[in-house]
Amino acid sequence: INPRFNDKAGMVDVVSDDLYQREPHAILETFLVFQKGMGLKGLSARTLRALYNARDLMDARFRSDPVNRATFMQILVQPQGITHAMRLMNQTSVLGRYLWVFRRIVGQMQHDLFHVYTVDQHILTVLRNVRRFFIADHAHEYPFCSQLAAGWDKPWLLFIAALFHDIAKGRGGDHSQLGTLEVRRFCKQHGVGKDDTALAEFLVREHLTMSHIAQKSDLSDTDVIQAFAQRVGNERHLTALYLLTVADIRGTSPKVWNAWKGKLLEDLYRYTARIL
């Protein structure tokens, strides 16, 4: 594939057992190579062993390295393979070691009536759901979401919001507010522009707002819609929040989503878009 990796029967294989010790930057590159390679199915046993042996290299210096930050952003902006890459990063503990804040929620149970997944699995499922809106083959599942996604210019921004929306669960305090601080820090460290950072913060802070209003308020009351429109601010924010909300509800449990909730959310979107 390149001087550091071979394709071994459809698996990404390190050229030598000590590759990561010699070139720590290759750790995150492994997942970028996997993502970009057509027909690559996973990581070879040798690569998995090398990653396990390299876990101590993923320290604070590794996390603040500009090359690693750039590689992580590249993984987010690739046109395909984001879901598989992130799941693989989580399975190999690389995601939790690179995104230190993610590490706390790996395997964490949620004791409520809705969530059937651990927090890390829920987050990765929401990420997958957002990603599917941008894939033409899945347009029949949620036609309106796919239609909105088709006009959206930066899918990676929604992926960041999906990654961080529940990242502060289980700490005590409001996880939406705490998560907003985390996503702000991430965007600053990874060179995300001011407007994009503001949108990511808004999505993490308000990720529960739209479903609460849709399910618990009277949508025929213009004051309700007016207040929500003011809170959202503009149509770009509204579209992003709608896509994240649908992906989030669908990612809590296979049984939580239904046509009624879908209709309420879509109505709220359309009424608010009209005002905006």
C-alpha positions as CSV (number, residue, x, y, z in Angstrom):
1,I,0.0,0.0,0.0
2,N,2.8,2.4,1.0
3,P,6.3,2.0,2.7
4,R,4.6,1.3,6.1
5,F,1.7,-1.0,5.2
6,N,1.0,-4.0,3.0
7,D,-2.3,-5.5,1.8
8,K,-2.3,-9.0,3.1
9,A,-5.3,-10.9,1.8
10,G,-7.5,-7.9,2.3
11,M,-6.1,-7.0,5.7
12,V,-3.9,-4.0,6.5
13,D,-0.6,-5.4,7.6
14,V,2.3,-3.5,9.2
15,V,5.6,-4.0,7.3
16,S,7.4,-4.7,10.6
17,D,6.5,-5.5,14.2
18,D,8.2,-2.4,15.5
19,L,6.7,0.0,13.0
20,Y,4.7,2.0,15.6
21,Q,7.7,2.3,17.9
22,R,9.8,3.7,15.1
23,E,7.0,5.8,13.6
24,P,4.2,6.6,16.1
25,H,2.5,8.7,13.4
26,A,1.7,5.5,11.7
27,I,-0.8,4.5,14.4
28,L,-3.6,6.8,13.3
29,E,-2.4,6.4,9.6
30,T,-3.4,2.7,10.0
31,F,-7.1,3.7,10.1
32,L,-6.8,6.2,7.3
33,V,-5.2,3.5,5.1
34,F,-8.0,1.1,6.0
35,Q,-10.6,3.7,5.2
36,K,-9.1,4.7,1.8
37,G,-8.3,1.2,0.6
38,M,-10.9,-0.3,-1.6
39,G,-11.6,-3.9,-0.6
40,L,-9.7,-3.8,2.7
41,K,-11.7,-5.7,5.3
42,G,-9.8,-5.1,8.5
43,L,-6.5,-5.3,10.3
44,S,-4.2,-8.3,10.3
45,A,-3.3,-10.2,13.5
46,R,0.2,-8.8,13.2
47,T,-1.2,-5.2,13.0
48,L,-3.5,-5.8,16.0
49,R,-0.6,-7.1,18.0
50,A,1.6,-4.2,17.1
51,L,-1.2,-1.7,18.0
52,Y,-1.6,-3.5,21.4
53,N,2.1,-3.2,22.0
54,A,2.1,0.4,21.1
55,R,-0.6,1.5,23.5
56,D,1.9,3.2,25.9
57,L,3.0,5.5,23.0
58,M,-0.4,7.1,22.9
59,D,0.2,9.6,25.6
60,A,-0.4,13.4,26.0
61,R,2.4,14.2,23.6
62,F,0.9,11.8,21.0
63,R,-2.5,13.5,21.4
64,S,-1.1,17.0,21.0
65,D,1.1,16.2,18.0
66,P,0.0,18.3,15.0
67,V,0.6,15.4,12.5
68,N,-1.7,13.1,14.5
69,R,-4.3,15.8,14.8
70,A,-4.2,16.4,11.0
71,T,-4.5,12.6,10.4
72,F,-7.5,12.4,12.7
73,M,-9.2,15.2,10.8
74,Q,-8.5,13.4,7.6
75,I,-10.2,10.3,8.9
76,L,-13.3,12.5,9.6
77,V,-13.4,14.1,6.2
78,Q,-13.0,11.0,4.0
79,P,-15.9,10.4,1.7
80,Q,-16.4,6.8,2.8
81,G,-15.5,4.3,5.6
82,I,-16.0,6.7,8.6
83,T,-18.2,4.3,10.5
84,H,-16.0,1.2,10.1
85,A,-12.8,3.2,10.8
86,M,-14.3,4.6,14.1
87,R,-15.6,1.2,15.2
88,L,-12.2,-0.3,14.5
89,M,-10.5,2.5,16.4
90,N,-12.8,1.9,19.4
91,Q,-12.2,-1.9,19.3
92,T,-8.5,-1.5,19.3
93,S,-8.7,1.2,22.1
94,V,-7.1,3.8,19.9
95,L,-10.1,6.1,19.8
96,G,-10.2,6.3,23.6
97,R,-6.4,6.9,23.8
98,Y,-6.4,9.6,21.2
99,L,-9.7,11.2,22.3
100,W,-9.0,11.0,26.0
101,V,-12.4,12.3,26.9
102,F,-14.0,9.4,24.9
103,R,-12.1,6.9,27.1
104,R,-14.3,7.5,30.1
105,I,-17.5,6.4,28.3
106,V,-16.2,3.2,26.7
107,G,-18.4,0.4,28.1
108,Q,-20.4,2.7,30.3
109,M,-24.0,1.6,30.8
110,Q,-27.0,4.0,30.7
111,H,-29.6,3.3,33.2
112,D,-32.8,4.7,31.7
113,L,-35.8,3.4,29.8
114,F,-34.5,4.2,26.3
115,H,-30.8,3.4,25.8
116,V,-30.0,-0.2,25.2
117,Y,-26.4,0.4,24.2
118,T,-23.4,1.5,26.2
119,V,-22.5,5.2,25.7
120,D,-19.6,4.5,23.3
121,Q,-21.7,2.1,21.2
122,H,-24.6,4.6,21.2
123,I,-22.3,7.4,19.9
124,L,-20.9,5.2,17.2
125,T,-24.4,4.1,16.2
126,V,-25.5,7.8,15.9
127,L,-22.4,8.5,13.8
128,R,-23.4,5.6,11.5
129,N,-27.0,6.9,11.3
130,V,-25.8,10.4,10.3
131,R,-23.5,8.9,7.8
132,R,-26.3,6.9,6.2
133,F,-28.2,10.1,5.4
134,F,-25.3,11.0,3.0
135,I,-25.3,7.6,1.2
136,A,-27.6,7.5,-1.8
137,D,-28.3,3.7,-1.4
138,H,-30.0,4.4,1.9
139,A,-32.1,7.4,0.7
140,H,-35.3,5.3,0.9
141,E,-35.0,4.9,4.7
142,Y,-35.5,8.5,5.6
143,P,-36.2,10.4,2.3
144,F,-36.5,13.8,3.9
145,C,-33.3,13.5,5.9
146,S,-31.4,12.3,2.8
147,Q,-32.9,15.2,0.8
148,L,-31.5,17.7,3.4
149,A,-28.2,15.8,3.6
150,A,-27.8,16.1,-0.2
151,G,-27.7,19.9,0.2
152,W,-25.3,19.8,3.2
153,D,-21.7,20.8,2.5
154,K,-19.7,19.5,5.5
155,P,-20.7,16.1,6.7
156,W,-17.7,15.9,8.9
157,L,-19.1,18.7,11.1
158,L,-22.1,16.5,11.9
159,F,-19.8,13.6,12.6
160,I,-17.9,15.7,15.2
161,A,-21.2,16.6,16.8
162,A,-22.3,13.0,16.8
163,L,-19.0,12.0,18.4
164,F,-19.3,14.6,21.2
165,H,-23.1,14.8,21.8
166,D,-23.1,12.3,24.7
167,I,-19.4,12.3,25.5
168,A,-19.8,13.9,29.0
169,K,-22.5,11.3,30.1
170,G,-22.1,10.0,33.6
171,R,-20.0,12.8,35.1
172,G,-22.7,14.4,37.1
173,G,-24.0,17.8,35.9
174,D,-25.6,18.6,32.5
175,H,-23.9,16.4,29.9
176,S,-24.9,18.8,27.1
177,Q,-23.1,21.8,28.7
178,L,-20.0,19.7,29.6
179,G,-20.0,18.2,26.2
180,T,-20.1,21.7,24.6
181,L,-16.8,22.6,26.4
182,E,-15.2,19.3,25.2
183,V,-16.2,19.9,21.5
184,R,-15.0,23.5,21.7
185,R,-11.6,22.3,23.0
186,F,-11.5,19.6,20.2
187,C,-12.3,22.1,17.5
188,K,-9.7,24.6,18.7
189,Q,-7.0,21.9,18.9
190,H,-7.9,20.6,15.4
191,G,-8.0,23.9,13.5
192,V,-11.7,24.0,12.9
193,G,-12.9,27.5,11.8
194,K,-14.9,29.8,14.0
195,D,-18.3,29.4,12.4
196,D,-17.9,25.6,12.2
197,T,-16.9,25.5,15.8
198,A,-19.9,27.6,16.8
199,L,-22.2,25.1,14.9
200,A,-20.6,22.1,16.6
201,E,-21.0,23.7,20.0
202,F,-24.7,24.5,19.3
203,L,-25.4,21.0,18.2
204,V,-23.9,19.4,21.3
205,R,-25.5,21.9,23.6
206,E,-29.0,21.6,22.0
207,H,-29.0,18.0,20.9
208,L,-32.0,17.2,23.1
209,T,-34.0,20.4,22.5
210,M,-35.7,19.5,19.3
211,S,-37.0,16.1,20.4
212,H,-38.3,17.6,23.7
213,I,-40.2,20.4,21.9
214,A,-41.5,18.1,19.2
215,Q,-42.9,15.5,21.7
216,K,-43.9,17.7,24.6
217,S,-45.2,21.0,23.1
218,D,-48.2,22.1,21.1
219,L,-46.7,22.6,17.6
220,S,-49.8,24.5,16.5
221,D,-48.9,27.2,19.0
222,T,-47.0,29.9,17.0
223,D,-45.3,31.1,20.2
224,V,-43.7,27.7,20.6
225,I,-42.4,27.7,17.1
226,Q,-41.3,31.4,17.3
227,A,-39.3,30.7,20.5
228,F,-37.7,27.6,19.0
229,A,-36.8,29.6,15.8
230,Q,-35.1,32.2,18.0
231,R,-33.2,29.6,19.9
232,V,-32.0,27.9,16.6
233,G,-31.1,31.2,14.9
234,N,-30.9,30.2,11.3
235,E,-31.8,27.5,8.8
236,R,-28.3,26.0,8.7
237,H,-28.4,25.3,12.4
238,L,-32.0,24.0,12.1
239,T,-31.1,21.5,9.4
240,A,-28.0,20.2,11.3
241,L,-30.0,19.9,14.5
242,Y,-32.8,18.0,12.7
243,L,-30.4,15.5,11.2
244,L,-28.6,14.9,14.4
245,T,-31.9,14.6,16.4
246,V,-33.3,11.9,14.0
247,A,-29.9,10.0,14.1
248,D,-29.8,10.3,17.9
249,I,-33.3,9.0,18.6
250,R,-32.8,6.1,16.2
251,G,-29.5,5.3,18.0
252,T,-30.9,4.8,21.4
253,S,-32.7,1.5,20.8
254,P,-34.3,-0.2,17.8
255,K,-37.7,0.2,19.3
256,V,-37.7,3.9,20.2
257,W,-38.2,5.4,16.8
258,N,-41.7,5.4,15.2
259,A,-43.6,7.2,12.4
260,W,-45.4,9.4,14.9
261,K,-42.1,10.8,16.3
262,G,-40.8,11.2,12.8
263,K,-43.9,13.2,11.8
264,L,-43.7,15.5,14.9
265,L,-40.0,16.3,14.2
266,E,-40.6,16.9,10.5
267,D,-43.5,19.2,11.3
268,L,-41.4,21.1,13.8
269,Y,-38.7,21.4,11.2
270,R,-41.0,22.7,8.5
271,Y,-42.9,25.2,10.7
272,T,-39.6,26.6,12.0
273,A,-38.0,26.7,8.6
274,R,-40.9,28.8,7.4
275,I,-40.4,31.4,10.1
276,L,-36.6,31.5,9.6
